[in-house]
Amino acid sequence: MPSILTFGDSNTHGTQPMRSRPSDLPRLARRWPVAMAETLGWDLVEEGLPGRTFAFPDPEMGPHMDGRLGLFIALESHGPIDAMTIMLGTNDLKAHFEADPEDIAAACGFHLDVALSEEMQARHGGFEPILILPPRPHGAGCLAETYAGAAEKAEAVQAAMRAEAEARDVAVFDANEVISVSDLDGVHFDAAAHEVLGRAVAAFILSEIED
């Protein structure tokens, strides 16, 4: 059966909305990649790392948060795959990065170029990358300071990310159309939202296949 790799951050990992930091809550069992793969009937490879960015080594969490290196590792560790979702960009909006939307979008483009490269496509026998625009954060509760200003920047970032994908003829799914982040911390989403997102992404993938 086909297989799909989900490359992302805490919202792919299944981190629950947090009341305090650090959180002692376990990751969700029914996270969106699980619901998606179950709906599709496909094999699933999960690569969700809390804190992962498109392009920034995090001074608090470590240099391995930079997704550019992680992407190569994921694509060379697994496979062959038939499709891949990339859902990043939320952590890049943390206030301490002071990142411009254009810089975040350019790093998104780098990820897409790696996925589309002759080397990676040949390694897996060809696969379709899909960019998922994550639910826009607004920072609340224990994450209010960390994500100060994120809400104002997020829309511009995601518009630029979409443009990077469209320039490469990569399919884009906007998660904001089906779910939103929890008001508890303004970044993560709850179990019900994971279920909705998983099924919606599965339907989107099936529609892309039919087209």
Contacts in CASP RR format, 6 or more apart in sequence:
PFRMAT RR
TARGET T0000
AUTHOR 0000-0000-0000
METHOD contacts of the structure
MODEL  1
MPSILTFGDSNTHGTQPMRSRPSDLPRLARRWPVAMAETLGWDLVEEGLP
GRTFAFPDPEMGPHMDGRLGLFIALESHGPIDAMTIMLGTNDLKAHFEAD
PEDIAAACGFHLDVALSEEMQARHGGFEPILILPPRPHGAGCLAETYAGA
AEKAEAVQAAMRAEAEARDVAVFDANEVISVSDLDGVHFDAAAHEVLGRA
VAAFILSEIED
1 41 0 8 1.000
1 42 0 8 1.000
1 43 0 8 1.000
2 40 0 8 1.000
2 42 0 8 1.000
2 43 0 8 1.000
2 82 0 8 1.000
2 83 0 8 1.000
3 42 0 8 1.000
3 43 0 8 1.000
3 44 0 8 1.000
3 45 0 8 1.000
3 79 0 8 1.000
3 80 0 8 1.000
3 81 0 8 1.000
3 82 0 8 1.000
3 83 0 8 1.000
4 36 0 8 1.000
4 37 0 8 1.000
4 40 0 8 1.000
4 42 0 8 1.000
4 43 0 8 1.000
4 44 0 8 1.000
4 45 0 8 1.000
4 81 0 8 1.000
4 82 0 8 1.000
4 83 0 8 1.000
4 84 0 8 1.000
4 85 0 8 1.000
4 205 0 8 1.000
5 45 0 8 1.000
5 46 0 8 1.000
5 47 0 8 1.000
5 74 0 8 1.000
5 75 0 8 1.000
5 78 0 8 1.000
5 79 0 8 1.000
5 81 0 8 1.000
5 83 0 8 1.000
5 84 0 8 1.000
5 85 0 8 1.000
6 12 0 8 1.000
6 33 0 8 1.000
6 36 0 8 1.000
6 44 0 8 1.000
6 45 0 8 1.000
6 46 0 8 1.000
6 47 0 8 1.000
6 48 0 8 1.000
6 84 0 8 1.000
6 85 0 8 1.000
6 87 0 8 1.000
7 47 0 8 1.000
7 48 0 8 1.000
7 71 0 8 1.000
7 74 0 8 1.000
7 84 0 8 1.000
7 85 0 8 1.000
7 86 0 8 1.000
7 87 0 8 1.000
7 88 0 8 1.000
8 47 0 8 1.000
8 48 0 8 1.000
8 49 0 8 1.000
8 52 0 8 1.000
8 85 0 8 1.000
8 86 0 8 1.000
8 87 0 8 1.000
8 88 0 8 1.000
9 48 0 8 1.000
9 49 0 8 1.000
9 50 0 8 1.000
9 51 0 8 1.000
9 52 0 8 1.000
9 53 0 8 1.000
9 87 0 8 1.000
9 88 0 8 1.000
9 89 0 8 1.000
9 90 0 8 1.000
9 91 0 8 1.000
10 48 0 8 1.000
10 49 0 8 1.000
10 50 0 8 1.000
10 51 0 8 1.000
10 52 0 8 1.000
10 90 0 8 1.000
10 91 0 8 1.000
10 187 0 8 1.000
10 188 0 8 1.000
11 32 0 8 1.000
11 87 0 8 1.000
11 90 0 8 1.000
11 134 0 8 1.000
11 135 0 8 1.000
11 187 0 8 1.000
11 188 0 8 1.000
11 189 0 8 1.000
12 31 0 8 1.000
12 32 0 8 1.000
12 33 0 8 1.000
12 46 0 8 1.000
12 47 0 8 1.000
12 48 0 8 1.000
12 87 0 8 1.000
13 27 0 8 1.000
13 31 0 8 1.000
13 46 0 8 1.000
13 48 0 8 1.000
13 49 0 8 1.000
13 50 0 8 1.000
14 27 0 8 1.000
14 28 0 8 1.000
14 31 0 8 1.000
14 32 0 8 1.000
14 48 0 8 1.000
14 188 0 8 1.000
14 194 0 8 1.000
15 23 0 8 1.000
15 25 0 8 1.000
15 27 0 8 1.000
15 28 0 8 1.000
15 50 0 8 1.000
15 188 0 8 1.000
16 23 0 8 1.000
16 25 0 8 1.000
16 26 0 8 1.000
16 27 0 8 1.000
16 28 0 8 1.000
16 188 0 8 1.000
16 190 0 8 1.000
16 191 0 8 1.000
17 181 0 8 1.000
17 182 0 8 1.000
17 184 0 8 1.000
17 185 0 8 1.000
17 186 0 8 1.000
17 187 0 8 1.000
17 188 0 8 1.000
17 189 0 8 1.000
17 190 0 8 1.000
18 25 0 8 1.000
18 142 0 8 1.000
18 143 0 8 1.000
18 184 0 8 1.000
18 185 0 8 1.000
18 188 0 8 1.000
19 141 0 8 1.000
19 142 0 8 1.000
19 184 0 8 1.000
19 185 0 8 1.000
20 142 0 8 1.000
21 142 0 8 1.000
21 143 0 8 1.000
28 191 0 8 1.000
28 194 0 8 1.000
30 191 0 8 1.000
30 194 0 8 1.000
30 195 0 8 1.000
31 46 0 8 1.000
31 194 0 8 1.000
32 193 0 8 1.000
32 194 0 8 1.000
32 195 0 8 1.000
32 197 0 8 1.000
32 198 0 8 1.000
32 201 0 8 1.000
33 44 0 8 1.000
33 46 0 8 1.000
33 85 0 8 1.000
33 198 0 8 1.000
34 44 0 8 1.000
35 194 0 8 1.000
35 195 0 8 1.000
35 197 0 8 1.000
35 198 0 8 1.000
35 199 0 8 1.000
35 202 0 8 1.000
36 44 0 8 1.000
36 197 0 8 1.000
36 198 0 8 1.000
36 199 0 8 1.000
36 201 0 8 1.000
36 202 0 8 1.000
36 205 0 8 1.000
37 43 0 8 1.000
37 44 0 8 1.000
37 202 0 8 1.000
39 198 0 8 1.000
39 199 0 8 1.000
39 202 0 8 1.000
39 203 0 8 1.000
40 202 0 8 1.000
40 205 0 8 1.000
40 206 0 8 1.000
42 82 0 8 1.000
45 74 0 8 1.000
45 78 0 8 1.000
45 79 0 8 1.000
45 81 0 8 1.000
47 74 0 8 1.000
47 78 0 8 1.000
49 64 0 8 1.000
49 65 0 8 1.000
49 70 0 8 1.000
51 58 0 8 1.000
51 61 0 8 1.000
51 65 0 8 1.000
51 91 0 8 1.000
52 65 0 8 1.000
52 67 0 8 1.000
52 70 0 8 1.000
52 88 0 8 1.000
52 91 0 8 1.000
53 65 0 8 1.000
53 66 0 8 1.000
53 67 0 8 1.000
53 88 0 8 1.000
53 89 0 8 1.000
53 91 0 8 1.000
53 92 0 8 1.000
53 97 0 8 1.000
53 107 0 8 1.000
54 67 0 8 1.000
54 68 0 8 1.000
54 88 0 8 1.000
54 89 0 8 1.000
54 92 0 8 1.000
54 104 0 8 1.000
54 107 0 8 1.000
54 108 0 8 1.000
54 110 0 8 1.000
54 111 0 8 1.000
55 66 0 8 1.000
55 67 0 8 1.000
55 68 0 8 1.000
55 92 0 8 1.000
55 103 0 8 1.000
55 104 0 8 1.000
55 106 0 8 1.000
55 107 0 8 1.000
55 110 0 8 1.000
56 65 0 8 1.000
56 66 0 8 1.000
56 91 0 8 1.000
56 92 0 8 1.000
56 97 0 8 1.000
56 99 0 8 1.000
57 63 0 8 1.000
57 64 0 8 1.000
57 65 0 8 1.000
57 66 0 8 1.000
58 65 0 8 1.000
58 91 0 8 1.000
58 94 0 8 1.000
59 96 0 8 1.000
60 96 0 8 1.000
64 70 0 8 1.000
65 91 0 8 1.000
67 88 0 8 1.000
67 111 0 8 1.000
68 107 0 8 1.000
68 110 0 8 1.000
68 111 0 8 1.000
68 114 0 8 1.000
71 111 0 8 1.000
71 114 0 8 1.000
71 115 0 8 1.000
72 114 0 8 1.000
75 84 0 8 1.000
75 114 0 8 1.000
75 115 0 8 1.000
75 120 0 8 1.000
75 123 0 8 1.000
75 124 0 8 1.000
76 123 0 8 1.000
79 123 0 8 1.000
79 124 0 8 1.000
80 123 0 8 1.000
80 124 0 8 1.000
80 125 0 8 1.000
80 126 0 8 1.000
80 127 0 8 1.000
81 124 0 8 1.000
81 127 0 8 1.000
82 124 0 8 1.000
82 126 0 8 1.000
82 127 0 8 1.000
82 128 0 8 1.000
83 127 0 8 1.000
83 128 0 8 1.000
83 129 0 8 1.000
83 130 0 8 1.000
83 205 0 8 1.000
84 115 0 8 1.000
84 127 0 8 1.000
84 128 0 8 1.000
84 129 0 8 1.000
84 130 0 8 1.000
85 129 0 8 1.000
85 130 0 8 1.000
85 131 0 8 1.000
85 132 0 8 1.000
85 201 0 8 1.000
86 108 0 8 1.000
86 111 0 8 1.000
86 112 0 8 1.000
86 115 0 8 1.000
86 129 0 8 1.000
86 130 0 8 1.000
86 131 0 8 1.000
86 132 0 8 1.000
87 131 0 8 1.000
87 132 0 8 1.000
87 133 0 8 1.000
87 134 0 8 1.000
87 175 0 8 1.000
88 108 0 8 1.000
88 111 0 8 1.000
88 134 0 8 1.000
89 104 0 8 1.000
89 108 0 8 1.000
89 134 0 8 1.000
89 157 0 8 1.000
89 161 0 8 1.000
90 134 0 8 1.000
90 137 0 8 1.000
90 187 0 8 1.000
92 99 0 8 1.000
92 104 0 8 1.000
92 107 0 8 1.000
92 157 0 8 1.000
93 99 0 8 1.000
93 104 0 8 1.000
93 137 0 8 1.000
93 147 0 8 1.000
93 149 0 8 1.000
93 150 0 8 1.000
93 153 0 8 1.000
93 154 0 8 1.000
93 157 0 8 1.000
94 146 0 8 1.000
94 147 0 8 1.000
94 150 0 8 1.000
95 145 0 8 1.000
95 146 0 8 1.000
95 147 0 8 1.000
95 148 0 8 1.000
95 149 0 8 1.000
95 150 0 8 1.000
96 146 0 8 1.000
101 153 0 8 1.000
101 156 0 8 1.000
101 157 0 8 1.000
101 159 0 8 1.000
101 160 0 8 1.000
102 160 0 8 1.000
104 157 0 8 1.000
104 160 0 8 1.000
104 161 0 8 1.000
105 157 0 8 1.000
105 160 0 8 1.000
105 161 0 8 1.000
105 163 0 8 1.000
105 164 0 8 1.000
106 164 0 8 1.000
108 131 0 8 1.000
108 160 0 8 1.000
108 161 0 8 1.000
108 164 0 8 1.000
108 165 0 8 1.000
109 164 0 8 1.000
109 165 0 8 1.000
109 168 0 8 1.000
112 129 0 8 1.000
112 131 0 8 1.000
112 164 0 8 1.000
112 165 0 8 1.000
112 168 0 8 1.000
112 170 0 8 1.000
113 168 0 8 1.000
114 120 0 8 1.000
115 127 0 8 1.000
115 129 0 8 1.000
116 129 0 8 1.000
116 168 0 8 1.000
116 170 0 8 1.000
121 127 0 8 1.000
128 171 0 8 1.000
128 208 0 8 1.000
129 170 0 8 1.000
130 170 0 8 1.000
130 171 0 8 1.000
130 172 0 8 1.000
130 173 0 8 1.000
130 201 0 8 1.000
130 204 0 8 1.000
130 205 0 8 1.000
130 208 0 8 1.000
131 161 0 8 1.000
131 162 0 8 1.000
131 165 0 8 1.000
131 170 0 8 1.000
131 171 0 8 1.000
131 172 0 8 1.000
131 173 0 8 1.000
132 172 0 8 1.000
132 173 0 8 1.000
132 174 0 8 1.000
132 175 0 8 1.000
132 201 0 8 1.000
133 158 0 8 1.000
133 161 0 8 1.000
133 162 0 8 1.000
133 172 0 8 1.000
133 173 0 8 1.000
133 174 0 8 1.000
133 175 0 8 1.000
133 176 0 8 1.000
134 175 0 8 1.000
135 175 0 8 1.000
135 176 0 8 1.000
135 179 0 8 1.000
135 180 0 8 1.000
135 181 0 8 1.000
135 189 0 8 1.000
135 193 0 8 1.000
136 150 0 8 1.000
136 151 0 8 1.000
136 154 0 8 1.000
136 155 0 8 1.000
136 158 0 8 1.000
136 176 0 8 1.000
136 180 0 8 1.000
136 181 0 8 1.000
137 143 0 8 1.000
137 147 0 8 1.000
137 150 0 8 1.000
137 151 0 8 1.000
137 154 0 8 1.000
137 181 0 8 1.000
137 186 0 8 1.000
137 187 0 8 1.000
138 147 0 8 1.000
138 150 0 8 1.000
138 151 0 8 1.000
138 154 0 8 1.000
138 181 0 8 1.000
138 186 0 8 1.000
139 146 0 8 1.000
139 147 0 8 1.000
139 148 0 8 1.000
139 150 0 8 1.000
139 151 0 8 1.000
139 185 0 8 1.000
139 186 0 8 1.000
139 187 0 8 1.000
140 183 0 8 1.000
140 184 0 8 1.000
140 185 0 8 1.000
140 186 0 8 1.000
141 184 0 8 1.000
141 185 0 8 1.000
141 186 0 8 1.000
142 185 0 8 1.000
143 185 0 8 1.000
143 186 0 8 1.000
143 187 0 8 1.000
147 186 0 8 1.000
147 187 0 8 1.000
158 174 0 8 1.000
158 176 0 8 1.000
162 172 0 8 1.000
162 174 0 8 1.000
165 171 0 8 1.000
165 172 0 8 1.000
166 172 0 8 1.000
171 204 0 8 1.000
171 208 0 8 1.000
173 200 0 8 1.000
173 201 0 8 1.000
173 204 0 8 1.000
175 197 0 8 1.000
175 200 0 8 1.000
175 201 0 8 1.000
178 196 0 8 1.000
178 197 0 8 1.000
178 200 0 8 1.000
179 189 0 8 1.000
179 193 0 8 1.000
179 196 0 8 1.000
179 197 0 8 1.000
179 200 0 8 1.000
180 189 0 8 1.000
180 193 0 8 1.000
181 187 0 8 1.000
181 188 0 8 1.000
181 189 0 8 1.000
182 188 0 8 1.000
182 189 0 8 1.000
182 190 0 8 1.000
182 193 0 8 1.000
189 197 0 8 1.000
END
